[in-house]
């Protein structure tokens, strides 16, 4: 891919990012659910911890687990991979995918950059709103400014993983009449085995082992845990495993798309 192609796709990402910030009121309304959920979690976990700031359960203090939830909720709920996947599935079913494939750009790359641009912006907005609430309730997170860029890298990789997974599921629309069931199962796997709702360290050891093998934990748990318990060794291992899963899911996503696109060509669009 040459420089001009990179510039084109970066422009697509910038446009999507700009659109996400274009309406402040819309962004606030869209993310108010996260604030409500975090307030509910605050009351729930405060009761579990007995409002103690020193009690440690499964490696988390009350402050730590609430900041963990800020990150996990923002990374998953703020991502637009879900929206793109639903739109793509509808386009495949309606046949609108055919003209999109004939446009002068790589369709997969277009979907990727438009998704990432929007996801980074929306995740950022969710983080700001969620952080404001939890900071007010329990104080700041225990992470230094110099460690934040490393966490940001892991968050971006988590968003890429989400895109690849949901894109792959959407492409199944070339073979299945409806992919909603696949997406529903994937949502629940991320919620539970991805550690969105509760950290994996609270699970039985056998379930932790299974969850750490699957890609879901690297879409939410890994960057969120790093946010509250950062070490350079955890950063290196997390990014290495996220990168490995990105390669694996990338091969699957591009492979499925190529097979599906051939079906469109064979059927005459």
Number of C-alpha atoms within 10 A of each C-alpha: 5 6 7 9 12 12 11 14 20 17 15 22 24 18 15 21 20 14 13 19 15 11 10 11 9 11 16 14 10 14 20 14 13 20 21 13 14 21 16 12 17 22 11 12 16 16 12 12 15 11 14 13 13 11 12 14 13 11 12 19 18 23 25 21 23 26 26 28 27 28 28 29 26 28 29 25 19 24 27 24 26 21 11 19 25 17 11 21 24 17 16 20 15 10 13 13 18 16 9 13 16 11 9 7 13 14 14 15 14 15 19 20 22 22 25 25 24 25 28 23 23 24 23 17 21 29 22 13 17 26 23 15 18 21 14 9 13 15 13 14 16 13 14 10 8 8 15 13 11 19 22 14 13 26 28 18 21 28 24 24 26 28 29 25 24 23 28 21 22 29 24 19 19 20 12 11 11 15 19 15 10 13 18 10 11 19 16 12 18 22 20 19 26 27 29 28 17 17 25 23 16 14 16 9 11 8 13 17 12 11 22 17 11 13 24 26 27 30 28 32 31 28 31 29 24 23 28 21 15 19 12 11 8 15 20 13 12 18 21 13 17 23 18 13 21 22 14 14 21 19 14 16 23 17 14 18 20 13 12 18 18 13 14 16 11 9 8 8 15
